[in-house]
Amino acid sequence: MLKPFWVDLHIHTLLSPCGELEMGAPEIVDGAREAGLDIIGIADHNTCENFPGISEAAGGNPVVIPCIETQSAEDIHILSVFPNYETALCYKEWLWKRIRPIKNNVDNFGYQIVVDARNEIIKEEEVLLIQGAGYEVDEIVAKLHSVGALAILAHVDRPAFSYPAALGPMPPDYPADAFELSRRLSHDEAEEWRQRYPGRAFIRSSDSHSLETLSRANCTKMMLEAPTFDEIKKALKNEDGRRISWPWG
């Protein structure tokens, strides 16, 4: 039986240099529960190493899905959603073949910390995570599909780090699984995007860097049979009755 699930696939942790230090494992889990979220995606910049700690802290409530916010050579952000952590790690290994060894400057960008389920520090990532990998967006989307992952063009309405900002309007048949819109859009602004790209799947994500933006009002309601990657994939494709409820009502 299908029922509604509240899904936020784009949440940063304290591993992202732009993420607040309050974005630890127990804190994100508690924040998601208080917000009434059923499925959350941990999507740090160009890496996924805080997924295990947050998944363990959640214990299945909410369901945690491994994601990566990949940055292309053109500085386009792609929300990369994986069926499991092993696939995410293999993809990260491929991605990091073309990540430059630029050292993070904490004073300029912030800390990049990997933690376990109790916020015990495992390591501090020394390579700057907010940089473009040496792959073009088309290569990244193709790679994600080749490993069975989902490729969602992130915050396409933003004037920076989006496909339109870097390359202009997206081709209507661009092979992404969905387009993500920012939480700040009004209903009318979001509706303009839907009319501009009829038939395309749109999601809304919080792109949270702090706990205060974890909210049902900033995510997407999906009609699913269970809170799984496969069900989300079906919803994006509008298969077997699974579907996205237009986030803006």
C-alpha positions as CSV (number, residue, x, y, z in Angstrom):
1,M,0.0,0.0,0.0
2,L,1.3,3.4,-0.9
3,K,1.6,6.1,1.7
4,P,3.3,9.5,2.0
5,F,6.9,9.8,3.1
6,W,8.7,13.1,3.7
7,V,12.1,13.0,1.9
8,D,15.0,15.4,2.1
9,L,17.9,14.1,0.0
10,H,20.2,17.1,0.5
11,I,21.7,17.6,4.0
12,H,25.3,18.6,4.8
13,T,27.2,17.6,7.9
14,L,30.2,19.0,9.7
15,L,32.3,17.3,7.0
16,S,31.3,19.9,4.5
17,P,33.4,23.0,5.3
18,C,30.3,25.2,4.8
19,G,28.4,23.0,7.3
20,E,27.9,24.2,10.8
21,L,29.7,22.2,13.6
22,E,26.3,21.5,15.1
23,M,25.6,19.2,12.1
24,G,26.9,16.1,14.0
25,A,25.4,12.6,13.8
26,P,23.0,12.6,16.8
27,E,22.0,16.3,16.2
28,I,21.0,15.6,12.6
29,V,19.1,12.5,13.6
30,D,17.2,14.4,16.4
31,G,16.6,17.3,14.1
32,A,15.1,15.1,11.3
33,R,12.9,13.3,13.8
34,E,11.6,16.5,15.3
35,A,10.9,17.8,11.8
36,G,9.0,14.7,10.9
37,L,11.3,13.6,8.1
38,D,11.1,9.9,7.0
39,I,14.1,9.7,4.6
40,I,17.2,11.9,4.7
41,G,20.1,12.0,2.3
42,I,23.6,12.8,3.6
43,A,25.1,14.9,0.8
44,D,28.5,16.4,1.7
45,H,30.6,18.0,-1.0
46,N,32.5,15.4,-3.1
47,T,32.5,12.8,-0.3
48,C,30.2,10.5,1.7
49,E,32.3,9.5,4.8
50,N,29.8,10.7,7.4
51,F,27.1,8.4,6.1
52,P,28.0,5.5,8.4
53,G,28.0,7.5,11.6
54,I,24.7,9.1,10.9
55,S,23.1,5.9,9.6
56,E,24.1,4.1,12.9
57,A,22.9,7.0,15.0
58,A,19.5,6.9,13.2
59,G,19.0,3.2,13.5
60,G,16.4,3.3,10.7
61,N,14.5,6.3,12.0
62,P,14.7,8.2,9.8
63,V,16.0,6.1,6.9
64,V,19.4,7.5,5.8
65,I,20.5,7.3,2.2
66,P,24.1,7.9,1.1
67,C,24.5,10.8,-1.3
68,I,27.2,13.1,-2.5
69,E,26.9,16.7,-3.8
70,T,29.4,16.3,-6.7
71,Q,31.0,19.4,-8.2
72,S,31.8,19.2,-11.9
73,A,34.6,20.8,-13.8
74,E,32.2,23.5,-14.8
75,D,31.3,24.1,-11.1
76,I,27.9,22.5,-11.5
77,H,26.5,20.7,-8.5
78,I,24.9,17.3,-9.0
79,L,23.0,15.6,-6.2
80,S,24.3,12.0,-6.5
81,V,22.0,9.4,-4.7
82,F,23.3,5.9,-4.2
83,P,21.5,2.5,-3.5
84,N,24.1,1.7,-0.8
85,Y,27.3,2.9,0.8
86,E,29.6,0.5,-1.0
87,T,28.5,2.0,-4.4
88,A,29.0,5.5,-3.0
89,L,32.5,4.7,-1.9
90,C,33.4,3.2,-5.3
91,Y,32.0,6.3,-7.1
92,K,34.0,8.5,-4.7
93,E,37.2,6.6,-5.5
94,W,36.5,7.3,-9.2
95,L,35.7,11.0,-8.5
96,W,38.8,11.5,-6.4
97,K,41.1,10.5,-9.2
98,R,40.5,14.0,-10.5
99,I,40.3,15.9,-7.2
100,R,43.2,18.2,-6.9
101,P,45.3,17.9,-3.7
102,I,44.5,21.4,-2.5
103,K,44.8,21.6,1.2
104,N,41.8,23.0,3.1
105,N,42.3,26.3,4.9
106,V,40.2,26.1,8.0
107,D,40.3,29.9,8.6
108,N,38.9,30.5,5.1
109,F,36.5,27.6,4.5
110,G,35.8,25.8,7.9
111,Y,36.5,22.4,9.4
112,Q,36.0,19.1,7.5
113,I,35.3,16.5,10.2
114,V,34.4,12.8,10.0
115,V,32.6,11.5,13.1
116,D,31.0,8.3,14.3
117,A,27.5,7.9,15.7
118,R,28.5,9.5,19.0
119,N,30.3,12.4,17.4
120,E,33.7,11.0,18.3
121,I,36.1,12.4,15.7
122,I,37.5,9.8,13.3
123,K,39.6,12.2,11.2
124,E,39.8,15.6,9.7
125,E,39.8,15.7,5.9
126,E,42.7,17.7,4.8
127,V,41.9,18.0,1.1
128,L,39.6,20.9,0.3
129,L,36.2,19.5,-0.5
130,I,34.5,22.4,-2.2
131,Q,36.3,22.3,-5.5
132,G,35.4,21.1,-9.0
133,A,36.5,17.6,-9.9
134,G,38.1,17.1,-13.2
135,Y,35.0,15.6,-14.8
136,E,32.4,17.5,-16.9
137,V,28.7,17.2,-15.8
138,D,27.8,14.9,-18.7
139,E,30.6,12.5,-17.6
140,I,29.4,12.5,-14.0
141,V,25.7,11.9,-14.9
142,A,26.8,9.0,-17.2
143,K,29.0,7.5,-14.5
144,L,26.3,7.7,-11.9
145,H,23.9,5.9,-14.1
146,S,26.5,3.2,-14.9
147,V,26.7,2.3,-11.2
148,G,23.0,2.4,-10.6
149,A,22.8,5.7,-8.9
150,L,20.5,8.7,-9.4
151,A,21.7,12.0,-10.9
152,I,19.8,15.0,-9.9
153,L,20.8,18.5,-11.1
154,A,21.0,20.5,-7.8
155,H,19.4,23.8,-7.1
156,V,18.8,24.7,-10.8
157,D,17.3,28.0,-9.8
158,R,20.4,29.3,-8.2
159,P,22.7,31.9,-9.9
160,A,25.8,29.9,-9.0
161,F,26.9,26.2,-8.9
162,S,23.9,25.2,-11.1
163,Y,23.6,23.9,-14.6
164,P,21.9,27.0,-16.0
165,A,24.4,29.3,-14.3
166,A,27.3,27.5,-16.0
167,L,25.9,26.3,-19.3
168,G,22.6,28.1,-19.8
169,P,19.1,26.5,-20.0
170,M,19.0,22.7,-19.6
171,P,18.1,20.7,-22.6
172,P,14.5,19.4,-22.1
173,D,15.7,15.8,-22.6
174,Y,18.8,16.2,-20.4
175,P,19.5,12.7,-18.9
176,A,19.2,13.6,-15.3
177,D,16.7,11.8,-13.1
178,A,15.2,15.0,-11.7
179,F,15.8,18.7,-11.2
180,E,16.1,20.1,-7.7
181,L,14.7,23.5,-6.7
182,S,15.7,25.5,-3.8
183,R,13.5,25.7,-0.7
184,R,13.2,29.5,-0.9
185,L,11.2,29.5,-4.1
186,S,7.6,30.7,-3.9
187,H,4.8,28.7,-5.4
188,D,4.6,30.9,-8.4
189,E,8.4,30.8,-9.1
190,A,8.4,27.0,-8.7
191,E,5.4,26.7,-11.1
192,E,7.3,28.7,-13.7
193,W,10.0,26.0,-13.6
194,R,7.5,23.2,-14.0
195,Q,5.9,24.9,-17.0
196,R,9.3,25.5,-18.5
197,Y,10.2,21.8,-18.3
198,P,6.9,19.9,-18.6
199,G,7.0,16.2,-17.8
200,R,10.3,16.5,-15.8
201,A,10.5,15.4,-12.2
202,F,11.2,18.2,-9.7
203,I,12.1,17.8,-6.0
204,R,12.6,20.3,-3.3
205,S,15.5,19.9,-0.8
206,S,16.6,21.8,2.3
207,D,20.3,21.9,1.3
208,S,20.7,22.2,5.1
209,H,24.0,23.4,6.5
210,S,22.4,24.0,9.9
211,L,19.7,22.3,12.0
212,E,17.2,25.2,11.8
213,T,16.4,24.4,8.1
214,L,15.4,20.8,8.7
215,S,11.7,20.9,8.0
216,R,8.9,19.3,6.1
217,A,8.3,22.7,4.5
218,N,11.7,22.4,2.8
219,C,11.6,18.9,1.4
220,T,9.5,16.7,-0.9
221,K,6.6,14.4,-0.1
222,M,6.6,11.2,-2.1
223,M,4.0,8.4,-2.3
224,L,6.0,5.2,-1.8
225,E,5.4,1.6,-0.6
226,A,8.5,1.7,1.7
227,P,11.3,4.2,2.5
228,T,13.9,2.8,0.1
229,F,16.2,3.9,-2.7
230,D,14.3,1.7,-5.2
231,E,11.0,3.3,-4.2
232,I,12.4,6.8,-4.6
233,K,13.7,5.9,-8.0
234,K,10.3,4.7,-9.1
235,A,8.7,7.9,-7.7
236,L,11.1,10.0,-9.8
237,K,10.1,8.0,-12.9
238,N,6.4,8.0,-11.9
239,E,6.3,4.2,-12.0
240,D,3.8,1.7,-10.5
241,G,1.8,4.5,-8.8
242,R,4.8,5.9,-7.0
243,R,5.0,9.6,-7.4
244,I,6.2,12.9,-6.2
245,S,3.7,15.3,-4.7
246,W,4.4,18.7,-6.2
247,P,6.3,20.2,-3.3
248,W,4.7,23.6,-3.5
249,G,1.1,22.4,-3.1
